Amino acid sequence: MKSLSKCTILIVDDAVVNIDILVSALENNYDLSVVLDGASALETIKEEKPDLILLDIDMPGIDGYEVCRRLKKDNRYKSIPIIFLTGFTSIKNKTKGFELGAVDYVTKPFEITEVTSRVKTHLELAVIRHELKNNNDLLEKRVLERTRELAVTQEITIQSLASLAEIRDDETGGHIMRTQHYVKLLAQYLTKAPRFEDMLTPDYIELLFKTAPLHDIGKVGIPDKVLLKPGKLTDKEFELMKTHTFLGKEALNKAKKFCGVTQTPDFIKMAQDIVYFHHEKWDGTGYPKNLSGNDIPLASRLMAVADVYDALVSNRVYRPAFPHDKAVEIIMDGHGSHFDPDIADAFIKIKEHFKQILIKFSDI
């Protein structure tokens, strides 16, 4: 903490006799600067910021009120405590001084012991405020660093889980990146639609982007003979495949319980929606719950379009990739049946952007 003896005081007064008295009383305890008018005061403060200002009001040129007003409007100097030291004694003058931001108001002729006591008090307060600000700034910096750390840790965990699912499914990391950017692109485009604008806030879209890679984590629980089968699945095998949505949701539930979380955070809630419901269909013929229409969470409806498009344009063990135009055609065939019609319409309008994402994050 800065000691009072290292504090600087700027004395601004056009009366030499007042200056002499103040300097004599304060010079042994503080570093002093002296100017005789408002303009000089403003210039001096630019060169070296004082810890406190003793300011006369009635001076030639720029008066003390105007000096105070200018300083309090400037973020660089507004925290400097100002004590008016003046011959103006009316309540109106005092009120104006405090309204402009002064911390104290002493009238002339003054008692020097009163001035020195008030100077000491306000300097002590200023030093404490400065120390508190520094501590708060340091704390804020540490909080931001910790927040960034946690965000990076969260992202690494998500990517690791998603990568495990993709390795099992004979896919590559490009699928994670592509589906993330597809859903973000769709969500950002739909912010202009009245039906979605209240839901698709920047925070929601950021959460959507972060949780999208988790959509197929449940596939780690599906046997290879089903997951990697090159041909058509039997009805029994398909029923087993469908359980990946439940397995993914349960994995998130167990993680939440293990960490002692009693209330489901927004991050886990959205991740569960995406994992569990991204195979639901608008007409109610999807799985696992046969939800329909708006009963399907919005994140899941967005993910459905992104996931199906990427599955269509990617090579699979049971078929080669479809061309972009064919994938677009298939998604449009699902307009209002498989997919939310408004989201399918949005996809059509930005389909070329989907293609650009596909190229940018293509598998090597």
C-alpha positions in Angstrom: 0.0 0.0 0.0 1.3 3.5 -0.9 2.5 5.5 2.1 1.1 8.9 2.8 4.6 10.4 2.7 4.8 9.4 -1.0 1.5 11.1 -1.9 1.5 14.2 -4.1 -0.7 17.2 -3.7 -1.4 19.9 -6.3 -2.2 23.3 -4.8 -4.1 25.6 -7.2 -4.5 29.2 -5.9 -3.8 32.6 -7.3 -3.1 34.1 -3.9 0.5 33.7 -3.0 -0.1 34.2 0.7 -2.5 31.2 0.8 0.1 29.1 -1.1 2.8 30.0 1.4 0.7 28.9 4.3 -0.3 25.6 2.7 3.2 24.8 1.6 4.7 25.5 5.0 2.1 23.2 6.6 2.3 20.3 4.2 5.8 20.2 2.6 7.3 18.1 5.4 4.7 15.3 4.9 3.9 15.3 1.2 5.3 16.0 -2.3 3.8 19.3 -3.4 3.2 21.0 -6.7 1.9 24.6 -7.0 0.2 26.5 -9.9 -1.5 29.9 -9.9 -4.4 29.3 -12.3 -6.8 26.7 -13.7 -5.2 26.4 -17.1 -1.8 25.6 -15.6 -3.5 23.1 -13.3 -5.0 21.1 -16.2 -1.6 21.1 -18.0 0.3 20.0 -14.8 -2.2 17.2 -14.1 -1.6 15.8 -17.7 2.1 15.6 -17.0 1.9 14.1 -13.5 -1.3 12.9 -11.9 -1.5 14.1 -8.2 -3.0 12.1 -5.4 -5.1 15.0 -4.2 -5.9 18.6 -5.3 -6.4 21.7 -3.2 -8.4 23.9 -5.5 -9.4 27.6 -5.3 -12.5 28.6 -7.1 -12.1 32.3 -7.9 -9.2 32.5 -10.3 -8.5 34.3 -13.5 -9.3 32.4 -16.7 -10.6 29.0 -16.0 -12.1 29.0 -12.5 -12.0 26.1 -10.0 -15.5 24.9 -10.8 -14.6 24.4 -14.4 -11.3 22.7 -13.6 -13.2 20.3 -11.4 -15.9 19.7 -14.0 -13.3 18.8 -16.7 -11.4 16.5 -14.4 -14.5 14.6 -13.3 -15.5 14.1 -17.0 -12.2 12.5 -17.8 -11.8 8.8 -16.8 -8.1 9.3 -16.3 -8.5 11.9 -13.6 -12.0 11.6 -12.2 -10.9 9.5 -9.2 -8.5 12.3 -7.9 -10.0 13.7 -4.7 -10.6 17.5 -4.9 -10.9 19.7 -1.9 -12.2 23.2 -2.7 -10.4 25.9 -0.6 -12.2 29.1 -1.3 -13.6 32.4 -0.1 -17.1 31.5 -1.4 -19.1 30.7 1.7 -22.7 30.4 0.6 -24.6 27.2 0.7 -25.2 27.5 -3.1 -21.5 27.6 -3.8 -20.8 24.6 -1.5 -23.6 22.6 -3.0 -22.3 23.3 -6.5 -18.8 22.2 -5.4 -20.1 18.9 -4.1 -22.4 18.4 -7.2 -19.3 18.7 -9.4 -17.6 15.9 -7.5 -15.5 17.5 -4.8 -14.9 15.4 -1.7 -14.7 18.4 0.6 -15.2 22.2 0.8 -13.2 24.5 3.1 -13.8 28.2 3.3 -11.3 31.0 3.8 -9.9 32.2 6.0 -9.1 28.6 7.0 -7.6 27.0 10.1 -4.5 25.3 8.9 -4.9 22.4 11.3 -8.4 21.8 9.9 -6.9 21.7 6.3 -4.1 19.3 7.3 -6.5 17.0 9.0 -8.9 16.9 6.1 -6.0 16.4 3.6 -4.7 13.5 5.7 -8.2 11.9 5.9 -8.9 12.1 2.2 -5.5 10.9 1.2 -5.9 7.9 3.5 -9.3 7.2 1.9 -7.8 7.7 -1.6 -4.9 5.3 -0.9 -7.4 2.6 0.5 -9.7 3.0 -2.6 -6.7 2.7 -4.9 -5.5 -0.4 -3.1 -9.0 -1.9 -3.2 -9.2 -1.2 -6.9 -5.9 -2.9 -7.5 -7.0 -5.9 -5.5 -10.3 -6.0 -7.4 -8.5 -5.7 -10.7 -6.2 -8.5 -9.7 -9.1 -10.7 -8.5 -11.0 -10.0 -11.7 -7.9 -11.0 -13.8 -7.6 -14.2 -11.8 -11.3 -15.0 -12.3 -11.1 -14.4 -16.0 -8.0 -16.6 -16.2 -9.8 -19.3 -14.2 -12.9 -19.0 -16.4 -10.8 -19.3 -19.5 -9.1 -22.4 -18.0 -12.4 -24.0 -17.2 -13.7 -23.2 -20.7 -10.7 -24.8 -22.3 -10.9 -27.8 -20.0 -14.6 -28.2 -20.8 -13.9 -28.0 -24.6 -11.1 -30.5 -24.4 -13.4 -32.9 -22.4 -16.1 -32.5 -25.0 -13.8 -33.0 -27.9 -12.3 -36.1 -26.3 -15.6 -37.7 -25.6 -16.8 -36.9 -29.1 -13.6 -38.2 -30.7 -14.0 -41.5 -28.8 -17.5 -42.0 -30.3 -16.2 -41.1 -33.8 -13.3 -43.6 -33.5 -15.7 -46.3 -32.7 -18.0 -45.3 -35.6 -15.1 -45.3 -38.1 -15.6 -41.6 -38.6 -13.0 -38.8 -38.4 -12.6 -35.5 -36.5 -14.0 -33.6 -39.5 -17.5 -34.7 -38.5 -17.3 -33.0 -35.2 -16.1 -29.7 -36.7 -18.6 -29.7 -39.5 -21.7 -30.5 -37.4 -20.7 -27.8 -34.9 -20.5 -25.2 -37.6 -23.6 -26.4 -39.4 -25.8 -25.9 -36.3 -24.2 -22.6 -35.5 -24.8 -21.4 -39.0 -28.4 -22.5 -39.0 -29.0 -20.9 -35.5 -27.5 -17.6 -36.5 -29.5 -17.4 -39.7 -32.7 -18.2 -37.8 -32.2 -15.3 -35.3 -33.9 -13.2 -38.0 -37.0 -15.3 -37.9 -39.7 -14.1 -35.4 -40.5 -17.7 -34.3 -36.9 -18.2 -33.1 -35.4 -14.8 -32.3 -36.3 -14.9 -28.6 -34.7 -18.3 -28.1 -31.7 -18.0 -30.2 -29.7 -15.6 -28.1 -25.9 -15.3 -28.4 -25.4 -17.4 -25.2 -27.8 -20.1 -26.5 -25.9 -20.3 -29.8 -22.5 -20.5 -28.1 -23.8 -23.3 -25.9 -25.2 -25.1 -28.9 -21.8 -24.9 -30.6 -20.0 -26.3 -27.6 -22.4 -29.2 -26.9 -23.1 -30.3 -30.5 -20.0 -32.6 -30.7 -21.5 -34.8 -28.0 -24.6 -35.8 -30.0 -23.3 -39.4 -30.7 -21.3 -40.2 -27.5 -23.7 -43.0 -26.8 -22.3 -45.0 -29.7 -19.3 -46.0 -27.6 -21.8 -48.5 -26.0 -22.9 -50.1 -29.3 -21.1 -53.4 -30.2 -18.8 -53.3 -33.2 -20.8 -56.0 -35.1 -23.7 -53.5 -35.2 -21.9 -50.2 -35.3 -19.5 -51.2 -38.0 -21.8 -53.5 -40.0 -21.2 -52.8 -43.7 -24.7 -53.9 -44.8 -28.3 -53.1 -43.7 -29.1 -53.6 -40.1 -31.7 -56.1 -39.0 -34.7 -54.9 -37.0 -33.1 -56.3 -33.9 -29.8 -54.6 -34.7 -31.5 -51.3 -35.4 -33.3 -51.4 -32.1 -29.9 -51.9 -30.5 -28.4 -49.0 -32.5 -31.2 -46.7 -31.3 -30.1 -47.2 -27.7 -27.1 -44.9 -28.3 -29.3 -42.0 -27.5 -30.2 -43.4 -24.1 -26.6 -44.5 -23.4 -25.4 -41.0 -24.2 -28.0 -39.3 -22.0 -27.2 -41.7 -19.1 -23.5 -41.0 -19.4 -24.2 -37.3 -18.9 -26.6 -38.1 -16.0 -24.0 -40.3 -14.2 -21.3 -37.6 -14.7 -23.6 -35.0 -13.2 -24.4 -37.2 -10.2 -20.7 -38.1 -9.7 -19.9 -34.4 -9.5 -22.6 -33.9 -6.9 -24.6 -31.5 -9.2 -28.2 -31.2 -7.8 -29.6 -28.7 -10.4 -28.9 -29.4 -14.1 -26.7 -26.7 -15.6 -27.7 -25.2 -18.9 -24.7 -26.9 -20.5 -25.8 -30.4 -19.4 -29.4 -29.8 -20.2 -28.7 -28.8 -23.8 -26.2 -31.6 -24.2 -28.8 -34.1 -23.0 -31.4 -32.7 -25.4 -29.0 -33.0 -28.3 -27.8 -36.5 -27.3 -31.2 -37.9 -26.6 -33.5 -36.3 -29.1 -31.5 -35.6 -32.3 -33.1 -38.6 -34.0 -36.7 -37.4 -33.3 -38.7 -36.4 -36.3 -41.1 -33.5 -36.8 -44.0 -35.9 -37.6 -43.5 -38.0 -34.5 -42.0 -41.1 -36.2 -38.5 -40.7 -34.8 -36.9 -42.1 -31.7 -36.5 -42.6 -28.7 -39.7 -40.9 -27.5 -41.7 -40.3 -30.7 -41.8 -36.6 -30.0 -43.3 -34.4 -32.6 -43.3 -30.7 -33.6 -42.3 -28.2 -31.0 -42.1 -30.9 -28.3 -38.7 -31.7 -29.7 -36.2 -29.4 -28.2 -35.0 -26.7 -30.6 -31.3 -27.7 -30.2 -32.3 -31.3 -31.2 -34.2 -30.0 -34.3 -31.2 -28.0 -35.4 -28.9 -30.9 -34.8 -31.1 -33.3 -36.8 -30.6 -31.2 -40.0 -26.8 -30.8 -39.4 -26.3 -34.5 -38.5 -28.3 -35.9 -41.4 -26.7 -33.6 -44.0 -23.2 -34.5 -42.8 -24.1 -38.2 -42.7 -25.3 -38.0 -46.3 -22.2 -36.3 -47.7 -19.8 -38.5 -45.8 -18.5 -42.0 -46.6 -20.0 -44.7 -44.4 -19.0 -48.4 -44.1 -22.3 -49.3 -45.8 -22.3 -46.7 -48.7 -20.2 -44.0 -50.4 -20.9 -40.3 -49.8 -23.8 -38.6 -51.6 -23.0 -35.4 -53.6 -24.1 -32.2 -52.0 -27.0 -31.6 -54.3 -28.4 -35.1 -53.6 -28.1 -34.5 -49.9 -30.0 -31.2 -50.2 -32.7 -33.0 -52.2 -33.1 -35.7 -49.5 -33.4 -33.1 -46.7 -36.0 -31.3 -48.7 -37.9 -34.6 -49.0 -38.0 -34.6 -45.2 -39.4 -31.0 -45.0 -42.3 -31.1 -42.5 -41.9 -34.8 -41.9 -38.4 -35.5 -40.7 -37.4 -31.9 -40.2 -38.9 -28.7 -38.7 -40.1 -27.0 -41.9 -38.7 -23.6 -40.9 -35.3 -25.1 -40.2 -35.4 -27.1 -43.5 -36.3 -23.8 -45.3 -33.4 -22.1 -43.6 -31.1 -24.9 -44.7 -32.1 -24.5 -48.3 -31.4 -20.8 -48.2 -27.9 -21.3 -46.8 -27.1 -24.6 -48.4 -24.1 -23.2 -50.2 -22.6 -22.2 -46.9 -23.1 -25.8 -45.7 -21.1 -26.9 -48.8 -18.3 -24.4 -47.9 -18.1 -25.8 -44.3 -18.0 -29.3 -45.8 -15.0 -28.4 -47.9 -13.3 -26.4 -45.2 -13.5 -29.3 -42.7 -13.2 -32.2 -45.1 -11.7 -35.4 -43.9 -8.1 -36.0 -44.9 
